[in-house]
Amino acid sequence: MVTQEIVNIKSNDLFKLLTIGYAGFFIPVSVVSAVLSLFEIVPTLLNKTEYYGIEGFAIAIVTAPIYLFLMVGATWVFLIIGMRISRVALKIFK
């Protein structure tokens, strides 16, 4: 049963899966953003300040892993809580 396999996934495996999934999105987007900022096409924003050139490139590259792990951490916490609740619900209604 697919539901049991999803509910019984280990927390480490879920964290790895989320990290790979989010990295597949955030890394290419941050590289494109960094290159566009390097060539002064689109600014990189940090604290409502626009940065271009090398500064914009560096900010885009440095902040990408921070955003990545913030998103992974937040999603992981919500999914772990939901999976714990669903495990209890499956035991009750089985």
C-alpha positions in Angstrom: 0.0 0.0 0.0 1.5 3.3 -1.1 0.1 5.2 1.9 2.0 3.0 4.4 5.3 3.5 2.4 4.9 7.3 2.5 4.0 7.4 6.2 6.8 5.0 7.2 9.6 7.0 5.4 12.5 7.8 7.9 13.1 11.4 8.8 16.7 11.3 7.5 15.5 10.0 4.1 12.8 12.7 4.0 15.3 15.4 4.7 17.6 14.1 1.9 14.7 13.9 -0.5 13.6 17.5 0.3 17.2 18.8 0.0 17.7 17.2 -3.4 14.3 18.5 -4.6 14.8 22.1 -3.4 18.4 22.1 -4.6 17.3 21.2 -8.0 15.3 24.4 -8.1 17.3 26.9 -6.0 20.8 26.2 -7.4 20.0 26.9 -11.1 17.8 29.9 -10.1 20.6 31.4 -8.0 23.2 30.8 -10.7 21.1 32.5 -13.3 20.4 35.4 -10.8 24.1 35.7 -10.0 25.1 35.8 -13.7 22.4 38.4 -14.5 23.6 40.5 -11.6 27.2 40.1 -12.6 26.4 41.6 -16.0 24.3 44.3 -14.4 21.1 43.2 -16.0 19.1 42.4 -12.9 20.0 43.5 -9.4 20.4 41.3 -6.4 18.3 42.6 -3.5 19.5 42.3 0.1 17.8 44.4 2.8 16.0 46.5 0.2 19.3 47.5 -1.4 20.2 46.7 -5.0 23.6 45.2 -5.7 25.2 44.8 -9.1 28.4 43.3 -10.4 30.7 41.2 -8.2 28.8 42.2 -5.0 25.5 41.0 -6.6 27.1 37.8 -7.8 28.5 37.0 -4.4 25.3 37.8 -2.6 23.3 35.6 -4.9 25.7 32.7 -4.5 26.1 33.0 -0.7 22.4 33.4 0.1 21.2 30.5 -2.1 22.3 27.8 0.4 20.8 29.8 3.3 17.4 30.0 1.6 17.7 26.4 0.5 18.1 25.0 4.1 15.5 27.4 5.5 13.0 26.1 3.1 14.0 22.5 3.6 13.9 22.8 7.4 10.5 24.5 7.4 9.0 21.9 5.0 10.6 19.0 6.9 9.2 20.1 10.2 5.7 20.4 8.8 5.9 17.1 7.0 7.3 15.2 10.1 4.5 16.6 12.2 1.9 15.6 9.6 3.4 12.1 9.2 3.2 11.6 13.0 -0.4 12.6 13.0 -1.2 10.4 10.1 0.5 7.4 11.7 -1.7 7.8 14.7 -4.8 8.3 12.5 -4.0 5.2 10.5 -3.7 3.1 13.7 -7.0 4.4 15.0 -9.0 3.9 11.8 -7.5 0.6 10.8 
